[in-house]
Amino acid sequence: MKKILRFLFFLFVWFIGMIIFKWNNLFYNNLNKPIFALNLDTIKIFSILIYILISISIYFVKEKSFEYKKILVMNYFSNLIFPFLFFTLESTILGFISIFIILISSIFLYCESKLSKTASRLLIPYILFNLYLSILILFIFFMN
């Protein structure tokens, strides 16, 4: 039971940003977007799946070094403020900076979790999704 509660705690923490800050469909739909842009509902579904994978990954990392914790906190807070910067402030440049920090920190998080093969493998979709979002938001920035 303690393990399940620990996992659910990690999962809840990752969802706080989605709960607190509204994802502005109107703003996103009115932006000029590249052909490869997914609709916002699809991005939300991917985000939910990614947050589940991150929570499982954190759960599997038994020995959390200071570096791991530092990178995890940076990654977490960047994830937390992304919806605020992009959807609330409607700033494509701040959204890009935030998502780029998320991308870089997710790569470092992957490297720091290498002691657990399962934990590091679970972060691969997260890195790929952040790479996609970085490219998407960069295109959106230049197209608007």
C-alpha positions in Angstrom: 0.0 0.0 0.0 2.9 2.4 0.8 4.3 1.8 -2.7 1.0 2.7 -4.4 0.6 5.8 -2.3 4.2 6.9 -3.1 3.5 6.4 -6.9 0.2 8.3 -6.7 1.9 11.1 -4.9 4.5 11.4 -7.7 1.7 11.3 -10.2 -0.4 13.9 -8.5 2.6 16.3 -8.2 3.1 16.1 -12.0 -0.5 17.0 -12.7 -0.6 20.1 -10.6 0.4 22.3 -13.5 -2.4 21.0 -15.7 -4.8 21.4 -12.8 -3.8 25.0 -11.8 -3.3 26.6 -15.2 -6.0 26.4 -17.8 -4.8 25.3 -21.3 -6.3 28.0 -23.4 -7.8 26.2 -26.5 -8.9 29.5 -28.1 -5.3 30.9 -27.9 -3.8 27.7 -29.3 -6.4 27.3 -32.1 -5.9 30.9 -33.2 -2.2 30.5 -33.6 -0.6 29.9 -37.0 0.8 26.4 -36.7 2.9 24.1 -38.9 1.3 21.1 -40.7 2.7 18.7 -38.1 0.9 20.4 -35.2 -1.3 18.2 -33.1 -4.6 19.5 -31.7 -4.5 20.5 -28.1 -6.6 17.6 -26.9 -4.2 15.1 -28.4 -1.3 17.0 -26.7 -3.1 16.8 -23.4 -3.6 13.0 -23.7 0.1 12.6 -24.6 1.0 14.8 -21.6 -1.1 12.6 -19.3 0.6 9.5 -20.6 4.0 11.1 -20.2 3.3 12.2 -16.6 2.4 8.6 -15.8 5.7 7.4 -17.3 7.7 10.1 -15.4 6.0 9.1 -12.1 6.9 5.4 -12.7 10.4 6.4 -13.6 10.9 8.4 -10.4 9.5 5.5 -8.5 12.1 3.1 -9.9 15.1 5.3 -9.1 16.0 4.0 -5.7 19.1 6.0 -5.0 18.4 9.6 -5.9 21.6 11.5 -5.9 21.8 15.2 -5.3 22.3 15.9 -9.0 19.3 13.7 -9.9 17.1 15.6 -7.4 18.4 19.0 -8.6 17.6 18.2 -12.3 14.3 16.7 -11.3 13.3 19.8 -9.5 14.3 22.0 -12.4 12.4 19.8 -14.8 9.4 19.8 -12.6 9.2 23.5 -12.1 9.7 24.1 -15.8 6.8 21.7 -16.4 4.7 23.5 -13.8 5.2 27.0 -15.3 4.9 26.0 -19.0 1.1 26.2 -19.2 1.2 29.6 -17.3 3.8 31.1 -19.7 2.4 29.7 -22.9 -1.4 29.6 -22.3 -2.0 32.2 -19.6 0.5 34.9 -20.6 0.1 33.8 -24.2 3.8 34.2 -24.8 5.3 31.9 -27.5 8.9 32.9 -26.7 8.5 32.2 -22.9 6.8 29.0 -23.8 9.7 28.0 -26.0 12.2 28.9 -23.4 10.3 26.8 -20.8 9.9 23.8 -23.1 13.6 24.0 -24.1 14.6 23.9 -20.4 12.3 20.9 -20.0 13.9 19.2 -23.0 17.5 19.8 -21.8 16.6 18.8 -18.2 14.8 15.7 -19.4 17.9 14.6 -21.2 20.0 15.1 -18.1 17.4 13.3 -16.1 17.7 10.4 -18.4 21.5 10.4 -17.9 21.2 10.6 -14.2 18.7 7.7 -14.0 20.9 5.3 -16.0 21.5 3.2 -12.9 18.0 1.9 -13.3 17.5 0.8 -16.9 13.7 0.7 -16.5 13.6 4.3 -15.1 15.8 5.6 -17.9 13.9 3.8 -20.6 10.6 5.2 -19.4 12.0 8.7 -20.0 12.7 8.1 -23.7 9.1 9.0 -24.8 9.3 12.1 -22.5 12.4 13.3 -24.3 10.9 12.6 -27.7 7.7 14.4 -26.8 9.6 17.4 -25.5 11.7 17.5 -28.7 8.5 17.5 -30.7 7.0 20.3 -28.5 10.2 22.3 -28.7 10.2 22.2 -32.5 6.4 22.9 -32.6 6.6 25.9 -30.4 9.7 27.2 -32.2 7.7 27.0 -35.5 4.7 28.7 -33.8 7.0 31.5 -32.6 8.3 32.2 -36.1 4.9 31.8 -37.8 3.2 34.3 -35.5 
